[in-house]
Structures are given as structure tokens and as C-alpha cells.
Amino acid sequence: MPNPTGQCNVVTRIHNQAAHHRFFEFNAVERAFYYAVRLLAKLDRSCAPGKPIVAPDAIVWAVEKLKPSLVRPLRETGQTDELVGLLLHYRSLRAIAETLYIEKYLSYCEECGIPAEDGHQLTLEGALYALAEGKWECNDTAARDSISLVLHAAFERHQGDGTDRSPQQTFFCTAPL
């Protein structure tokens, strides 16, 4: 029984408002960032509980090794710093998402009288929720717009197949917030 104020509903509402993004073509930096976000989502799912360290230069290196056609044009045009900048902003959003998740989770456990368990993975849904909550401060409007666009596209790609939700995070969809 989904809660109308739950995270999934917030994310779904924002996602529906941004549904037109699926037809938007990313610029070169956003394409590489999209791949990096998806790579981080895979790392999040495969790592031990908690959040992996997001080292922007290492992520750019990994993307370049896995998909050189995405980073080569950025190197040729001097735009790798823009990609690193997006990853730095995304890292700060992820920190907010992590904090929001822990606050909501602990509150839910206390309210329901159940012990809190350690370990969860950050998801694209959690990052979108943090973006929707408005607690993330990003003064770079272009970076904020690119991150929002890429997160919505990545979430849309994986929505419904369960790859972006860890079992621990699923409680957000039914838990009162």
C-alpha cells in the first residue's frame, strides 16, 4: 500500500514531469556523465553496504577505459574538467541522498519499533529523491540541470526492472515519510 507522501511518489511525480527528457539528446559531457552515473549505480549495487568513494578523476579514467569514445572527444576539446565538475557536484548530491536515507530509515525503524540494520546501497531513486527534496545546494545551474536530466534518463532506463532499488531501500515506497 504505497504512501502518497512516500519517496517513490515524489520521484515518480518528478520523473513524470521530466518525461520529455527521454527524447533529449545529451551533449558530449552529459553523455559521458550518463555513462559515469550508470557505472556508479552498478558499483553501488555490487559493493558492500555503504557508499563507494566517488573520486571524479578515477571515474573519468574508468569511463575512458571502458568507453573511450565518450572521453576522447572531451580530451580533444578540453572538456574533461566539465565532466570532473559534474562528478564533484554529483558526489555532493550523493552525500545529501545518503543523509536523507539514513534520517528517514532510522525514523521509520523507531516509529515501527524495529531495529535498524546496517547496510544499504545508494540508488538512482535515492539521488532523485534528494534532488526533489531541495536540500542539495548547487550554485551551478547548468550542472544542476545536467545532473537532473541525466538522473531522470538513467532512472527511466532502469525503472521497473528493479536494478536501481536495493531491498533495504524498498521500504521507502511503503513507509510513511
C-alpha positions in Angstrom: 0.0 0.0 0.0 2.0 2.9 -1.3 2.0 6.1 0.8 1.1 9.2 -1.1 3.9 11.1 0.6 6.5 8.4 0.1 9.7 8.7 -1.7 8.5 6.7 -4.7 5.6 9.0 -5.3 7.9 12.1 -5.1 10.3 10.5 -7.5 7.5 9.4 -9.8 5.9 12.8 -9.9 9.3 14.5 -10.7 10.0 11.8 -13.2 6.7 12.2 -15.0 7.3 16.0 -15.1 10.6 15.3 -16.8 9.4 12.5 -19.1 10.1 14.7 -22.1 13.8 14.2 -21.4 13.9 10.8 -23.0 13.9 12.5 -26.4 16.6 14.9 -25.4 20.0 14.3 -26.9 22.8 14.8 -24.4 25.8 16.9 -25.2 29.2 15.2 -25.1 29.8 15.9 -21.5 26.4 14.7 -20.5 26.8 11.5 -22.5 30.0 10.7 -20.6 28.4 11.7 -17.3 25.4 9.5 -18.0 27.7 6.6 -18.5 29.6 7.5 -15.3 26.3 7.7 -13.3 25.3 4.3 -14.6 28.7 2.9 -13.8 28.4 4.3 -10.2 24.9 2.8 -9.9 26.5 -0.6 -10.8 29.3 -0.1 -8.3 26.7 0.9 -5.7 24.8 -2.4 -6.3 27.9 -4.6 -6.3 29.8 -3.0 -3.3 29.5 -3.9 0.3 26.8 -1.9 2.1 27.6 1.8 2.3 28.6 4.2 -0.4 31.6 3.7 -2.6 34.1 6.6 -2.8 33.5 8.8 -5.8 36.8 10.0 -7.0 36.0 12.0 -10.1 39.4 11.6 -11.8 39.2 7.8 -11.2 35.7 7.7 -12.6 36.8 9.6 -15.7 39.7 7.2 -16.1 37.3 4.2 -15.7 34.9 5.6 -18.3 37.7 6.3 -20.7 39.0 2.7 -20.3 35.5 1.2 -20.7 34.1 3.5 -23.3 37.0 5.6 -24.9 34.6 7.1 -27.5 32.9 9.1 -24.7 36.0 10.7 -23.2 38.3 11.1 -26.2 36.2 14.0 -27.7 36.2 15.7 -24.3 40.0 15.4 -24.1 40.4 16.8 -27.6 38.1 19.8 -26.8 39.4 20.4 -23.3 36.1 19.5 -21.7 37.2 16.8 -19.2 37.2 19.4 -16.5 33.5 19.9 -17.1 32.9 16.1 -16.6 35.0 16.2 -13.4 33.0 19.2 -12.2 29.7 17.3 -12.8 31.1 14.3 -10.9 32.1 16.6 -8.0 28.6 18.1 -7.9 27.1 14.6 -8.1 29.3 13.4 -5.3 27.8 16.2 -3.1 24.3 15.2 -4.1 25.0 11.6 -3.2 26.1 12.7 0.3 22.8 14.5 0.8 20.9 11.5 -0.5 22.8 9.3 1.9 22.0 11.6 4.8 18.3 11.8 3.8 18.1 8.0 3.5 19.6 7.4 6.9 17.4 10.0 8.6 14.2 8.6 7.0 15.2 5.0 7.6 16.1 5.5 11.3 12.9 7.5 11.8 10.9 4.7 10.2 12.5 2.0 12.3 11.9 3.9 15.5 8.3 4.6 14.6 7.7 0.9 13.8 9.7 -0.4 16.7 12.0 -2.4 14.6 15.8 -2.5 14.9 17.7 -0.6 12.3 20.0 -2.7 10.2 23.3 -1.5 8.8 24.0 -1.6 5.2 22.2 -0.3 2.2 23.2 0.9 -1.3 22.6 4.3 -2.6 20.3 4.2 -5.6 19.4 6.5 -8.5 16.0 6.7 -6.9 17.6 8.0 -3.7 19.6 10.6 -5.6 16.4 11.8 -7.4 14.7 12.0 -4.0 17.5 14.1 -2.6 17.2 16.4 -5.7 13.5 16.7 -5.2 13.8 17.5 -1.5 15.6 20.7 -2.4 18.3 20.2 0.4 21.1 20.0 -2.1 22.9 23.3 -2.6 24.4 23.7 -6.1 25.0 27.2 -7.3 25.9 26.0 -10.8 22.6 26.0 -12.6 24.0 24.3 -15.7 25.5 21.5 -13.7 22.3 21.1 -11.7 20.2 20.9 -14.9 22.6 18.3 -16.4 22.6 16.2 -13.3 18.8 16.3 -13.1 18.5 15.4 -16.8 21.0 12.5 -16.6 19.5 11.1 -13.4 16.0 11.2 -14.9 17.2 9.4 -18.0 19.1 6.8 -16.1 16.2 6.2 -13.7 13.8 5.9 -16.7 16.1 3.4 -18.3 16.1 1.2 -15.3 12.6 1.9 -13.9 10.6 -1.2 -13.5 13.4 -3.7 -13.8 14.4 -3.4 -10.1 18.0 -2.7 -10.8 18.0 0.7 -9.0 16.4 -0.4 -5.7 18.2 -2.3 -3.0 16.0 -4.5 -0.8 16.8 -2.2 2.1 15.6 0.9 0.2 12.3 -0.5 -1.0 10.8 0.3 2.4 10.6 4.0 1.2 7.9 3.0 -1.1 5.5 1.9 1.6 6.9 3.6 4.7 5.5 6.8 6.0 7.8 9.7 5.5 
